Amino acid sequence: QVQVVESGGGLVQPGGSLKLSCVASGNIDSLLYMSWYRQLPGKEREFVARIAINGGANYADSVRGRFIISRDDGKNTGSLQMDNLTPEDIGDYFCRVYVQERRTGPLVDYWGQGTQVIVGS
């Protein structure tokens, strides 16, 4: 079993920045992808960003140029740096990881419980 925990959410003024962190622990042989999703009020959960084990990243159009996803080499941790936040970014942010629990095992995904981001004055 794998546990995923996000942190770093909170209240920030428009134009401000937050850095979210994601820590995956448990039975992990390889963490191949780390992704961030968000659920805005009254909307379905949506993709924000993803980073692969080789460092390749991709972003949703709505956050490209403002958010940067990263992961720590050799560790099952990563972060999402969010700059120039607007009220449209308000919501719950979730980390999702794709792991192999053993070297020849299948790819399995796990979600965290989320961290809340509020943008306002």
C-alpha positions as CSV (number, residue, x, y, z in Angstrom):
1,Q,0.0,0.0,0.0
2,V,1.1,3.6,-0.7
3,Q,0.2,6.7,1.2
4,V,0.2,10.2,-0.5
5,V,0.1,13.3,1.6
6,E,-0.1,16.9,0.3
7,S,0.7,20.0,2.2
8,G,1.3,23.7,1.6
9,G,-2.2,25.0,0.8
10,G,-3.6,28.1,2.4
11,L,-4.8,31.6,1.9
12,V,-2.9,33.9,-0.5
13,Q,-3.7,37.3,-2.0
14,P,-4.3,37.6,-5.8
15,G,-1.0,37.7,-7.5
16,G,0.7,35.8,-4.7
17,S,2.4,32.5,-4.7
18,L,2.1,29.1,-2.9
19,K,4.2,26.0,-3.0
20,L,2.4,22.7,-2.6
21,S,4.3,19.6,-1.6
22,C,3.6,15.9,-2.1
23,V,5.1,13.0,-0.2
24,A,4.5,9.4,-1.2
25,S,5.5,6.6,1.1
26,G,5.0,2.9,1.6
27,N,5.6,0.0,-0.8
28,I,7.2,1.8,-3.7
29,D,9.8,0.3,-6.0
30,S,9.6,3.1,-8.6
31,L,7.6,6.3,-8.7
32,L,7.1,6.9,-12.5
33,Y,4.8,9.8,-12.6
34,M,3.7,12.5,-10.1
35,S,0.7,14.6,-11.1
36,W,-1.4,17.4,-9.6
37,Y,-5.1,17.8,-10.1
38,R,-7.5,20.3,-8.7
39,Q,-11.2,20.6,-8.1
40,L,-12.6,24.0,-8.3
41,P,-15.9,24.9,-6.6
42,G,-18.8,23.4,-8.4
43,K,-16.6,21.7,-11.0
44,E,-15.1,18.3,-11.7
45,R,-11.6,17.5,-10.9
46,E,-9.2,18.6,-13.6
47,F,-5.6,18.0,-14.6
48,V,-3.0,20.6,-13.6
49,A,0.4,19.2,-14.2
50,R,2.5,16.0,-14.5
51,I,6.1,15.1,-14.2
52,A,7.7,11.9,-15.3
53,I,10.6,10.0,-13.8
54,N,12.9,11.4,-16.5
55,G,11.8,15.0,-15.6
56,G,9.6,15.6,-18.5
57,A,6.6,17.8,-17.6
58,N,3.4,18.9,-19.1
59,Y,0.8,21.4,-17.9
60,A,-2.8,22.4,-18.4
61,D,-3.2,25.5,-20.6
62,S,-4.8,27.4,-17.7
63,V,-1.6,27.2,-15.5
64,R,1.2,27.0,-18.1
65,G,3.7,29.8,-17.4
66,R,2.5,30.3,-13.8
67,F,2.9,26.9,-12.2
68,I,6.0,24.7,-12.1
69,I,6.0,21.1,-11.1
70,S,9.1,19.4,-9.8
71,R,10.2,16.3,-8.1
72,D,13.2,15.5,-5.9
73,D,15.8,13.2,-7.4
74,G,15.9,9.8,-5.8
75,K,13.0,10.6,-3.5
76,N,9.3,10.1,-3.7
77,T,8.6,13.7,-3.1
78,G,7.7,16.6,-5.3
79,S,6.2,20.0,-5.4
80,L,4.0,22.4,-7.3
81,Q,5.2,26.1,-7.3
82,M,2.2,28.3,-8.1
83,D,2.8,31.9,-9.0
84,N,0.5,34.8,-10.0
85,L,-2.5,33.1,-8.4
86,T,-6.0,34.4,-9.2
87,P,-9.4,33.7,-7.7
88,E,-9.9,31.2,-10.6
89,D,-7.3,29.0,-9.0
90,I,-9.3,28.5,-5.8
91,G,-9.9,24.9,-5.0
92,D,-8.7,21.6,-3.6
93,Y,-5.4,20.4,-5.0
94,F,-4.6,16.7,-5.1
95,C,-1.4,14.8,-5.8
96,R,-1.6,11.6,-7.8
97,V,1.3,9.2,-8.1
98,Y,1.8,6.3,-10.4
99,V,4.1,3.7,-8.9
100,Q,5.4,0.2,-9.3
101,E,5.2,-1.6,-6.0
102,R,7.7,-4.2,-7.3
103,R,10.1,-4.1,-10.2
104,T,8.0,-6.2,-12.6
105,G,4.7,-5.2,-11.2
106,P,1.9,-3.2,-12.8
107,L,1.6,0.6,-12.7
108,V,-0.8,1.6,-9.9
109,D,-2.0,5.0,-9.1
110,Y,-2.7,6.5,-5.7
111,W,-4.3,9.8,-4.6
112,G,-3.8,12.1,-1.7
113,Q,-6.5,13.6,0.4
114,G,-5.9,17.1,-1.0
115,T,-4.9,20.5,0.2
116,Q,-7.0,23.6,-0.1
117,V,-5.9,26.8,-1.9
118,I,-7.8,30.0,-1.3
119,V,-7.0,33.2,-3.2
120,G,-8.5,36.3,-1.8
121,S,-7.7,39.5,0.1
